Amino acid sequence: MTGIDDLQQTDPAGLETLEQFQQAHRFNQWLFNSIAPYCKGRVLEVGSGIGNLSTLFLDKGFQLTATDLREEYCQLLQQRFGQHPNLQQVVHLGLADQQFEQHHAGLIGQFDTVVAINVVEHIRNHQLAIEHCKQLLRPGGVLIVLVPAWQGLFNSFDTELGHFRRYSARSLSALLSSEQMEVTHTKYFNLAGIAGWWFNGSLLRKKIIPGGQLKIFDALVPVFRLLDIISFRRIGLSVIAAARR
């Protein structure tokens, strides 16, 4: 049976980050609330990891298919949520798969919503990733993408986590439009996170987000949510886009 020890060997930085954010309950709820208005019907979550957002989708009544590139994560997801009535299935899925349509024929055109949170930046051929997300959608279905924002903030955190790039609202919209997706919403998310990301990753060149700082950040989420509202969501550590097939 796969356990945490296996993942510590294959994805140490990713697993440590996911485990830290698993305890950031206010932040996870804030993120979920930021994308939930665009979600409908049958949902496929790309890159579910250890299920930090999956649990919110399931508990809010969405019929969820959880996926991940790593088989170890898929097994952990099955162990954690296998008995949940709203979980449809757990699928081993990678958006960079050159035979995606053949390997996932049963998923093509089956979903009302596809959610890719902090996934696309990990894929060198990000246009292929968006093409594959689009294939999973029914006509009229919605793709929701969250990626890190502002290339100038690219630092040691990005390198350690395997990011190829960061985005702006304009560049993310252009990527989605290049696959004939109709971009309906864009907004930045988490203005307050920029300072910590720059200080720890660019100035101090740390490789992992400090857990103690994340706990403090999580406690202050109500204030940071207000900052996003005051700034009209025109700047943030991440950028969110929703696009219709």
C-alpha positions in Angstrom: 0.0 0.0 0.0 1.3 3.4 -0.9 1.9 5.8 1.9 3.4 9.2 2.7 6.9 7.8 2.8 6.7 6.9 -0.9 5.7 10.4 -1.8 8.5 12.0 0.3 10.9 10.2 -2.0 9.2 11.0 -5.3 7.8 14.5 -4.7 9.4 15.9 -1.5 8.8 19.6 -2.1 5.4 19.2 -3.5 4.2 16.9 -0.7 5.6 19.2 2.0 3.8 22.1 0.4 0.5 20.2 0.1 0.7 19.0 3.7 1.3 22.6 4.9 -1.6 23.9 3.0 -3.8 21.0 4.2 -3.8 22.8 7.6 -4.5 26.2 6.0 -8.3 25.8 6.3 -9.2 29.5 5.9 -7.0 29.8 2.8 -8.4 26.7 1.2 -12.0 27.9 1.8 -11.1 31.3 0.4 -9.6 29.7 -2.7 -12.6 27.4 -3.1 -15.0 30.3 -2.7 -13.1 32.2 -5.4 -13.8 29.5 -8.0 -17.0 27.9 -6.9 -19.3 30.4 -8.6 -18.0 29.2 -12.0 -18.5 25.5 -11.2 -21.5 23.4 -12.2 -22.6 19.9 -12.7 -20.1 17.1 -13.0 -16.6 18.3 -12.0 -13.2 16.9 -12.9 -10.4 18.2 -10.8 -7.0 18.0 -12.5 -4.1 17.6 -10.1 -6.0 16.8 -6.9 -2.8 16.1 -5.0 -3.7 14.9 -1.5 -7.2 16.4 -1.8 -7.0 19.8 -0.1 -9.7 21.2 -2.4 -11.3 17.9 -3.3 -12.8 17.6 0.2 -14.5 21.0 -0.3 -15.9 20.0 -3.7 -17.3 16.8 -2.2 -18.7 18.3 0.9 -20.5 21.0 -1.1 -22.3 18.3 -3.1 -20.4 18.4 -6.4 -20.1 15.1 -8.3 -16.3 14.9 -8.4 -13.8 13.0 -10.4 -10.4 13.5 -8.8 -7.2 13.0 -10.8 -3.5 13.3 -10.5 -0.4 12.6 -12.5 1.2 10.6 -9.7 -0.2 7.2 -9.0 0.9 7.6 -5.3 -1.4 10.6 -4.9 -4.2 8.7 -6.7 -4.0 5.9 -4.2 -4.0 8.3 -1.3 -7.1 10.0 -2.7 -8.8 6.7 -3.1 -8.0 5.8 0.5 -9.2 9.2 1.8 -12.4 9.7 -0.2 -13.2 6.3 -1.6 -16.3 6.0 0.6 -17.6 9.5 0.0 -21.0 9.4 -1.9 -20.1 12.3 -4.1 -16.8 10.9 -5.4 -17.3 9.4 -8.9 -13.9 8.0 -9.3 -10.1 8.6 -9.0 -8.2 8.6 -12.2 -4.5 8.6 -13.0 -4.3 11.4 -15.5 -1.5 13.6 -17.0 -2.3 16.6 -19.2 1.0 16.2 -21.1 0.1 12.7 -22.3 0.6 12.5 -26.1 -2.1 9.8 -26.3 -4.5 11.5 -24.0 -7.6 10.9 -26.1 -6.9 7.2 -26.4 -5.9 6.7 -22.8 -9.0 8.6 -21.5 -11.6 7.9 -24.1 -14.2 7.3 -21.4 -13.7 10.8 -20.0 -13.8 12.8 -23.2 -16.7 15.2 -23.4 -18.2 14.1 -20.1 -17.8 17.1 -17.7 -19.6 20.3 -17.1 -16.6 21.8 -15.3 -12.9 21.1 -15.4 -10.7 22.7 -12.6 -7.0 23.0 -12.9 -5.5 24.7 -9.8 -1.7 25.2 -9.9 -1.3 22.6 -12.6 -0.7 24.3 -16.0 2.5 26.1 -14.9 4.1 22.6 -14.4 3.6 21.6 -18.0 6.2 22.7 -20.6 3.6 22.5 -23.5 0.9 24.4 -21.7 -1.1 24.7 -24.9 -1.4 21.0 -25.2 -2.6 20.9 -21.5 -5.4 23.4 -22.3 -6.4 21.4 -25.4 -6.7 18.2 -23.3 -8.7 20.1 -20.6 -11.1 21.3 -23.4 -11.5 17.7 -24.7 -12.9 16.7 -21.2 -15.7 19.2 -21.4 -19.1 18.9 -22.7 -20.2 21.7 -25.2 -20.8 24.8 -23.0 -18.7 23.4 -20.2 -16.4 25.6 -18.2 -12.7 25.3 -17.7 -11.3 27.1 -14.5 -7.6 27.6 -14.4 -5.5 29.1 -11.5 -1.8 29.7 -12.1 1.0 31.8 -10.4 1.0 35.4 -11.6 3.8 37.8 -12.7 6.9 36.4 -14.3 9.0 38.9 -12.3 8.1 36.9 -9.1 9.6 33.7 -10.5 12.1 32.5 -7.8 13.5 29.6 -5.9 10.0 28.4 -4.9 9.0 28.1 -8.5 12.1 26.2 -9.4 11.7 23.8 -6.5 8.1 23.2 -7.3 8.8 22.5 -11.0 7.2 25.6 -12.5 8.1 26.6 -16.1 6.6 30.0 -16.0 4.2 32.5 -14.3 1.3 34.3 -16.0 -0.6 37.5 -16.3 -4.4 37.8 -16.9 -3.6 38.8 -20.5 -1.2 35.8 -21.2 -3.5 33.3 -19.5 -6.5 34.6 -21.5 -4.4 34.4 -24.7 -3.5 30.8 -23.9 -7.2 29.9 -23.4 -8.3 31.8 -26.5 -5.7 30.1 -28.6 -7.7 26.9 -28.1 -10.9 28.5 -29.2 -12.2 28.9 -25.6 -14.4 31.8 -24.7 -12.8 33.6 -21.7 -15.7 34.8 -19.5 -13.9 35.9 -16.3 -10.4 36.7 -15.2 -9.2 38.0 -11.8 -6.2 38.1 -9.6 -6.1 36.3 -6.3 -4.2 36.8 -3.0 -2.6 40.2 -3.2 -1.2 39.8 0.3 0.8 36.7 -0.6 3.1 38.7 -2.9 5.2 40.1 -0.1 5.9 36.8 1.5 6.6 35.0 -1.8 9.1 37.7 -2.8 10.8 38.0 0.6 11.2 34.2 1.2 11.7 33.0 -2.4 13.5 35.9 -4.1 15.4 37.6 -1.3 16.1 34.7 1.1 16.0 32.0 -1.7 14.2 29.5 0.4 12.9 26.4 -1.3 9.8 25.6 0.9 7.2 28.0 2.2 7.9 28.4 5.9 5.2 26.6 7.8 5.0 29.1 10.7 4.5 32.0 8.4 1.7 30.1 6.6 -0.1 29.5 9.9 0.0 33.3 10.6 -1.1 34.0 7.0 -4.0 31.6 7.4 -5.2 33.3 10.6 -5.2 36.6 8.7 -7.2 35.4 5.7 -10.3 37.5 6.5 -8.1 40.7 6.3 -6.4 39.5 3.1 -9.8 38.7 1.5 -10.7 42.3 2.1 -7.5 43.5 0.5 -8.4 41.6 -2.7 -11.8 43.3 -2.7 -10.4 46.8 -2.1 -7.9 46.3 -5.0 -10.7 45.1 -7.3 -8.6 41.9 -7.8 -6.3 43.7 -10.2 -3.1 42.3 -8.8 -2.3 39.1 -6.8 0.1 36.2 -6.4 -2.1 34.1 -8.6 -4.5 34.7 -11.5 -7.8 32.9 -12.2 -9.6 32.5 -15.5 -12.8 30.8 -16.4 -13.5 29.9 -20.1 -16.3 28.2 -21.9 -16.0 25.5 -24.5 
